[in-house]
Amino acid sequence: MTGVFHRHIVAQSMAVRTLLAEMRAELQTAGLHPDRCGTVEIALAEALNNIVEHAYAGTPGEITFDMALGAQGLRIDLRDNGAPLPGPGIPINDPPVSQGHRDTLPEGGFGWFLIRTLTRDLHYQRTAQENHLTLCFDV
């Protein structure tokens, strides 16, 4: 992969699926190991689904996606004009403790924990009504 892989998508689950498939194909073409592609895909799916489900919460919107692979690793930038993250930024916590059946699992907390675990670095900024999330991965 040379340069930046850039896409604008509508904030809908089917568009997210298509983007994830395109991103994975691009990384595999660039020679990234399939296991590493899977790690990136899992973290990115969580982040994109958070935007669709929480930032836009059923309202129309767009997501801008930029991906660059280089000597410093893989960097993915996501931008949207949905609602900001609640609180001062990305939640910093352990996953919620669960006891019992899968249907009784609490909502929230697992995705951000997973994203933090799979990335090397993670940044969030809200500027001029725009969310900007950067995910960095070692490759």
C-alpha positions in Angstrom: 0.0 0.0 0.0 1.4 3.3 -1.0 0.1 6.6 0.3 -3.2 6.8 2.1 -6.3 4.7 1.7 -9.2 7.1 1.9 -13.0 6.6 2.0 -16.2 8.4 2.9 -19.0 6.1 4.0 -22.6 6.6 5.3 -22.9 5.7 8.9 -24.7 2.4 8.4 -23.8 -1.1 9.4 -23.7 -2.4 5.8 -21.3 0.4 4.7 -19.1 -0.5 7.7 -19.0 -4.1 6.6 -18.0 -3.1 3.1 -15.3 -0.7 4.4 -13.8 -3.4 6.7 -13.6 -5.9 3.8 -11.9 -3.2 1.6 -9.5 -2.3 4.4 -8.5 -5.9 5.0 -7.9 -6.6 1.3 -5.8 -3.4 1.1 -3.7 -4.5 4.1 -3.3 -8.1 2.8 -2.2 -6.7 -0.6 0.4 -4.6 1.2 1.8 -7.8 2.8 0.4 -7.5 6.3 0.1 -10.9 8.0 -3.5 -12.2 8.0 -3.5 -12.5 11.8 -2.5 -8.8 12.1 -5.2 -7.9 9.6 -7.7 -9.6 11.8 -6.6 -7.7 14.9 -6.9 -4.4 13.1 -10.3 -5.4 11.7 -11.7 -6.3 15.2 -10.5 -2.9 16.7 -11.8 -1.0 13.7 -15.2 -2.7 13.7 -15.7 -1.8 17.3 -14.8 1.9 16.7 -16.9 2.2 13.6 -19.9 0.5 15.2 -19.6 2.9 18.1 -19.9 5.8 15.7 -22.9 4.2 13.9 -24.7 3.2 17.1 -23.8 6.0 19.5 -22.5 9.0 17.8 -25.2 9.0 15.1 -27.7 6.8 17.0 -29.9 6.2 13.9 -29.6 9.7 12.4 -28.0 10.2 9.0 -24.4 10.9 8.8 -21.0 10.2 7.3 -17.7 8.7 8.5 -14.4 9.7 6.9 -11.7 7.0 7.0 -8.0 7.5 6.3 -5.4 4.7 6.6 -1.7 4.9 6.2 0.9 2.1 6.5 4.5 3.0 6.9 7.7 2.5 8.8 6.0 3.8 12.0 3.2 1.2 11.7 -0.4 1.5 10.7 -2.4 4.7 11.4 -6.2 4.9 11.0 -8.1 8.2 11.3 -11.8 8.3 11.7 -13.8 11.5 11.6 -17.6 12.1 12.1 -20.0 14.8 13.0 -22.1 12.8 15.4 -22.5 13.3 19.1 -19.3 13.6 21.1 -18.1 10.9 23.5 -19.6 11.4 26.9 -17.2 12.6 29.5 -13.7 14.0 28.9 -12.7 11.4 26.3 -12.2 7.7 25.7 -13.3 5.7 28.7 -10.3 4.3 30.6 -11.5 1.2 32.5 -11.4 -2.5 32.8 -14.1 -4.5 31.1 -17.3 -4.8 33.1 -17.4 -7.8 35.4 -20.1 -10.3 34.4 -21.5 -13.2 36.2 -24.2 -15.4 34.8 -25.6 -16.0 31.4 -24.5 -14.1 28.3 -27.9 -12.4 28.1 -27.2 -10.7 31.4 -24.0 -9.1 30.3 -24.0 -5.3 31.0 -24.2 -2.9 28.0 -21.0 -0.9 27.4 -17.4 -1.0 28.4 -16.2 -4.0 26.4 -15.6 -2.3 23.1 -13.3 0.5 24.4 -11.4 -2.1 26.5 -10.9 -4.2 23.4 -9.9 -1.3 21.2 -7.3 -0.2 23.9 -6.0 -3.7 24.1 -5.5 -4.2 20.4 -4.0 -0.8 19.5 -0.5 0.6 20.3 -1.9 4.2 20.7 -5.3 5.7 20.7 -6.3 9.4 20.6 -9.7 11.2 20.6 -10.4 14.9 20.0 -13.6 16.9 19.5 -13.0 20.0 17.4 -15.5 22.3 15.7 -18.4 19.7 16.0 -16.2 16.9 14.6 -15.0 13.8 16.4 -11.6 12.7 15.4 -10.4 9.2 16.5 -6.9 7.9 15.7 -5.9 4.3 16.1 -2.3 3.3 15.8 -1.1 -0.3 15.4 2.3 -2.0 15.4 2.7 -4.1 12.2 
